[in-house]
């Protein structure tokens, strides 16, 4: 979790720290709601403070800039994904394409059923509207973050599969990981916006099974 310069210079007692963390989460939730409703560029600290009935100074204490808010939202999403991945896979050896595919299907269903997670998904898909300076910082954060996101999970799984001989040696793992995420992103988006006319879980499962069949070695398991 990122800290502002004020927080670093003035450490808080435990009880005060717990209250501050609750406030921080409220600010993030409010910011996300406003970013989703009226856009990142058009949302101001005044809007966020007014929604929470607090002063702008209180918001600035936790997040000195709007970009800091944006990065905190991305960090939280990465931490949630990392937690889900760790819960599903006990060891690095468990990180296989079929295992990650199953987890991503479960993740898709959670997003489709949870309004707050759906809001974050919509917000992330609107990133083309963000200022380039903000996007640059988000990209740097994603690269430097110790945890990793869905594409990295697929990529590492495929690299494990290649080393173990489960997929062909000539498979471009980056391309397959990119396609896998693109399919997930498109189908989840269609589900959230109520455009999808087929079952989300079944369609994702069939998609990942087709990808897996296309890359696997002859000796690998035939289904996900």
C-alpha positions, 0 to 999 in steps of 0.5 A: 500500500502506498503512503503519502509523504505526510503519512511517512513523516508522521507515523500513526498509533495502531488504532488511528492507523486502523481508522485511517485505513477504513477512511482510505478504503472509503475514499477509493470506493467513492473515487471509483464510483465517480470515475465510472459515472462521470469519467476520470478526467472530469472527476475532481477532489472536490467531487470525491470529498463532497460525496464522502462529506469530508474536507479536501484536505482529508482526501489529500492526506491519503492521496496527494494527487488523482494519479495516486488514487488511480494507482491505488485502485490498480494496486488493489486489483492486482493484490486481489488477483494475486490472493485469488491465484495463491488460494487456487494454486498451492505451489508454482508447479500447479501454475498450468494453463488449465489451472489458470483458465479455471481460475479466470472463469471463476474470476469472470463470474465473480465480476459479473455478479459483483457490482463494485468489481463490475464498476472497476472492470468498466473503469479499467476498460475506459483507460483509453480516455485517461491522460497519457501521463496517467497511463504512463505511470499505470504502465510503470506500476504494472511493470514494477509491481511485485505481484502480477496480473492475469496475462502474467499468470497465463504467461508463466503457466504456459512457460511452465507447460512448455518446460514440462513438455505439455505444450509444443516447443514452437508455441509463442507463449506471449501470443497465446497469453495475449489471446487468452486475456483478450477473449476473457476481456471481451466476453466479460465486457459483453456479459456486464453490458448485457450483450452476451447471449450465451452462458459466460462460464461455458463459453469461456471454458470452450474457448480456453479448451480450444486454445489448449488443444491448439498448443498442447503436445501430443502427450498432454491432457486433452481437456481443461 
